[in-house]
Amino acid sequence: MHCEHIVPKSKGGMTTLKNLALACAWCNGYKGTQTSGRDPRTGRKVRLFHPRKDRWERHFRWSEDGIRIIGKTSIGRATVAALRLNREELVRLRQLLVAVGEHPPKENRKE
């Protein structure tokens, strides 16, 4: 995991706990210095999901099989696209985790 700046230093982000989050190296690389992205549904430019301020459940949900992240809002859709959250290797990993009962995360499961 990488400790990444939510608001990049190049855009005035500080190195404080409020502006840091853990991200896998690939997601961090795809995010780069982006703080906004295009909603694939509307084409509008919107801010990306902010893990310290936004609630995951408001912007995302799991697909019925639990292997894909679905954006529920323009912010969610833009974030899924910008960070490529459904790239092939993540989908395959989630399939394995579903098979052994470790995915989706307990707080996001339908029970």
Residue frames as qw, qx, qy, qz and C-alpha x, y, z in Angstrom:
[[0.000, 0.889, 0.458, 0.000, 0.00, 0.00, 0.00],
 [0.364, 0.330, -0.026, 0.871, 1.04, 3.59, -0.61],
 [0.142, -0.679, -0.440, 0.571, 0.34, 6.49, 1.68],
 [0.315, 0.420, 0.447, 0.725, -1.06, 8.98, -0.80],
 [0.036, 0.247, 0.208, -0.946, -2.09, 12.61, -0.68],
 [0.325, 0.622, 0.703, -0.114, -5.83, 12.98, -1.31],
 [0.284, 0.957, 0.031, -0.058, -5.24, 16.53, -2.49],
 [0.837, 0.227, -0.058, 0.495, -1.83, 16.29, -4.16],
 [0.476, -0.560, -0.037, 0.677, 1.05, 18.38, -2.85],
 [0.306, 0.102, 0.433, 0.841, 1.32, 19.90, -6.32],
 [0.173, -0.618, -0.494, -0.587, -2.20, 21.30, -5.82],
 [0.196, -0.588, 0.265, -0.739, -1.55, 22.64, -2.33],
 [0.859, -0.368, -0.310, -0.176, -2.31, 19.49, -0.35],
 [0.219, -0.731, 0.553, -0.335, -0.56, 19.20, 2.98],
 [0.572, 0.113, -0.803, 0.124, 1.14, 16.16, 4.48],
 [0.374, -0.251, 0.523, -0.723, -1.32, 15.81, 7.36],
 [0.238, 0.116, 0.953, -0.149, -3.44, 12.89, 8.53],
 [0.466, 0.566, 0.404, -0.547, -6.56, 14.61, 7.18],
 [0.509, 0.695, -0.271, -0.430, -5.04, 14.60, 3.69],
 [0.081, 0.424, -0.892, -0.132, -3.47, 11.13, 3.65],
 [0.884, 0.038, 0.194, -0.424, -5.01, 7.78, 2.76],
 [0.468, -0.270, 0.811, 0.225, -3.80, 4.28, 1.98],
 [0.733, 0.535, -0.055, -0.417, -4.08, 3.20, -1.63],
 [0.880, 0.027, 0.379, 0.285, -2.72, 0.33, -3.63],
 [0.353, -0.400, 0.396, 0.748, 0.18, 1.30, -5.86],
 [0.230, 0.331, 0.712, 0.576, -1.92, 0.91, -9.02],
 [0.058, -0.848, -0.526, -0.037, -4.84, 3.04, -7.78],
 [0.326, -0.770, 0.019, 0.548, -2.40, 5.66, -6.56],
 [0.362, -0.166, 0.550, 0.734, -0.69, 5.63, -9.93],
 [0.137, 0.554, 0.689, 0.446, -3.97, 6.01, -11.82],
 [0.174, -0.891, -0.377, 0.185, -5.07, 8.84, -9.53],
 [0.538, 0.303, 0.022, 0.786, -1.79, 10.72, -9.82],
 [0.106, -0.107, -0.241, 0.959, -2.53, 14.41, -9.31],
 [0.262, -0.426, -0.595, -0.629, -6.21, 14.15, -10.28],
 [0.125, 0.145, 0.635, -0.748, -8.79, 15.60, -7.94],
 [0.612, 0.401, 0.210, -0.649, -11.59, 15.43, -10.50],
 [0.250, -0.036, 0.884, 0.393, -12.69, 13.21, -13.35],
 [0.429, 0.045, -0.383, -0.817, -15.43, 12.81, -15.94],
 [0.632, 0.109, 0.625, -0.445, -18.67, 11.09, -15.07],
 [0.150, -0.064, 0.851, 0.499, -18.93, 8.49, -17.86],
 [0.198, 0.583, 0.785, -0.057, -22.73, 8.79, -17.85],
 [0.126, 0.917, 0.304, -0.225, -23.03, 12.58, -18.19],
 [0.634, 0.490, 0.046, 0.597, -19.58, 13.63, -19.37],
 [0.209, -0.933, 0.033, -0.290, -19.52, 16.30, -16.63],
 [0.467, 0.359, -0.574, 0.569, -16.30, 16.99, -14.76],
 [0.657, -0.681, -0.114, -0.302, -16.80, 16.26, -11.04],
 [0.172, -0.682, 0.653, -0.281, -14.57, 15.88, -8.01],
 [0.593, 0.104, -0.799, 0.010, -13.31, 12.44, -7.10],
 [0.756, -0.540, -0.361, -0.082, -14.39, 10.54, -3.99],
 [0.045, 0.661, -0.505, 0.553, -12.72, 11.92, -0.85],
 [0.665, -0.159, -0.724, 0.086, -12.16, 9.04, 1.60],
 [0.247, -0.097, -0.575, 0.774, -11.97, 11.35, 4.62],
 [0.265, 0.127, 0.156, -0.943, -15.13, 13.35, 3.85],
 [0.642, 0.075, -0.388, -0.657, -17.40, 11.10, 1.79],
 [0.681, -0.139, 0.646, -0.316, -19.27, 7.94, 2.78],
 [0.095, -0.188, 0.892, 0.399, -18.54, 4.93, 0.60],
 [0.254, 0.405, 0.873, -0.100, -22.16, 3.72, 0.69],
 [0.281, 0.739, 0.221, -0.571, -23.46, 7.00, -0.70],
 [0.266, 0.707, -0.418, -0.505, -21.32, 6.85, -3.82],
 [0.304, 0.343, -0.859, -0.228, -20.74, 3.14, -4.46],
 [0.850, -0.131, 0.337, -0.383, -22.27, -0.30, -4.22],
 [0.295, -0.291, 0.879, 0.237, -21.10, -3.79, -5.07],
 [0.529, 0.125, -0.590, -0.597, -22.46, -5.61, -8.11],
 [0.871, -0.226, -0.018, -0.436, -24.82, -8.51, -7.32],
 [0.932, 0.083, -0.303, 0.180, -21.94, -10.99, -7.54],
 [0.589, -0.780, 0.051, 0.203, -19.77, -8.77, -5.31],
 [0.770, -0.055, 0.251, 0.584, -16.90, -8.39, -7.76],
 [0.323, 0.465, 0.238, 0.789, -17.42, -4.98, -9.35],
 [0.112, -0.461, -0.378, 0.795, -17.75, -1.55, -7.80],
 [0.162, 0.662, 0.592, 0.430, -20.72, 0.35, -9.21],
 [0.117, -0.011, -0.160, 0.980, -20.77, 4.13, -9.00],
 [0.013, 0.651, 0.745, -0.141, -24.15, 5.33, -7.69],
 [0.020, 0.915, 0.152, -0.374, -23.45, 9.05, -8.10],
 [0.547, 0.813, -0.137, 0.146, -21.48, 11.16, -10.54],
 [0.199, -0.781, 0.573, -0.150, -18.63, 11.24, -8.00],
 [0.770, -0.195, 0.605, -0.063, -18.74, 7.46, -7.67],
 [0.825, 0.506, 0.242, 0.075, -18.83, 6.85, -11.42],
 [0.330, 0.883, -0.295, 0.154, -15.99, 9.30, -12.08],
 [0.397, -0.660, 0.624, -0.130, -13.88, 7.71, -9.33],
 [0.866, 0.044, 0.499, -0.002, -14.47, 4.17, -10.60],
 [0.714, 0.679, 0.073, 0.153, -13.39, 5.30, -14.07],
 [0.119, 0.904, -0.369, 0.182, -10.42, 7.44, -13.01],
 [0.394, -0.576, 0.699, -0.155, -8.92, 4.85, -10.64],
 [0.598, 0.244, -0.696, -0.314, -9.94, 1.92, -12.87],
 [0.457, -0.331, 0.647, -0.513, -11.46, 0.20, -9.88],
 [0.887, 0.142, 0.340, -0.279, -12.84, -2.67, -11.98],
 [0.348, 0.640, -0.646, -0.226, -9.66, -3.52, -13.85],
 [0.833, 0.103, -0.505, -0.200, -9.21, -7.18, -14.66],
 [0.459, 0.191, -0.746, 0.442, -6.74, -8.06, -11.88],
 [0.256, -0.145, 0.503, -0.813, -8.99, -6.54, -9.19],
 [0.785, 0.008, -0.130, -0.606, -12.05, -8.34, -10.51],
 [0.754, 0.151, -0.638, 0.033, -10.15, -11.66, -10.48],
 [0.182, 0.194, -0.707, 0.656, -8.93, -11.02, -6.92],
 [0.494, -0.093, 0.294, -0.813, -12.47, -10.20, -5.77],
 [0.821, 0.055, -0.409, -0.395, -13.76, -13.39, -7.42],
 [0.581, 0.128, -0.739, 0.317, -11.30, -15.43, -5.35],
 [0.039, -0.134, 0.571, -0.809, -12.18, -13.54, -2.18],
 [0.681, -0.066, -0.030, -0.728, -15.92, -14.07, -2.78],
 [0.780, 0.091, -0.600, -0.152, -15.28, -17.80, -3.26],
 [0.510, -0.009, -0.714, 0.480, -13.68, -18.07, 0.19],
 [0.370, -0.754, -0.543, -0.008, -16.26, -15.83, 1.89],
 [0.479, -0.391, -0.156, 0.770, -13.95, -12.86, 2.45],
 [0.004, -0.130, 0.236, 0.963, -15.63, -10.39, 0.11],
 [0.153, 0.738, -0.036, 0.656, -17.41, -8.02, -0.08],
 [0.135, 0.237, -0.597, 0.754, -16.39, -6.34, 3.19],
 [0.158, -0.407, -0.856, 0.278, -18.78, -7.16, 6.04],
 [0.072, 0.486, 0.309, -0.814, -20.03, -3.57, 6.30],
 [0.343, 0.349, -0.361, -0.794, -21.14, -3.72, 2.64],
 [0.073, -0.065, -0.978, -0.186, -22.76, -7.18, 2.61],
 [0.613, -0.218, -0.193, -0.734, -26.47, -7.78, 2.21],
 [0.149, 0.059, -0.946, 0.281, -27.44, -10.02, 5.13]]
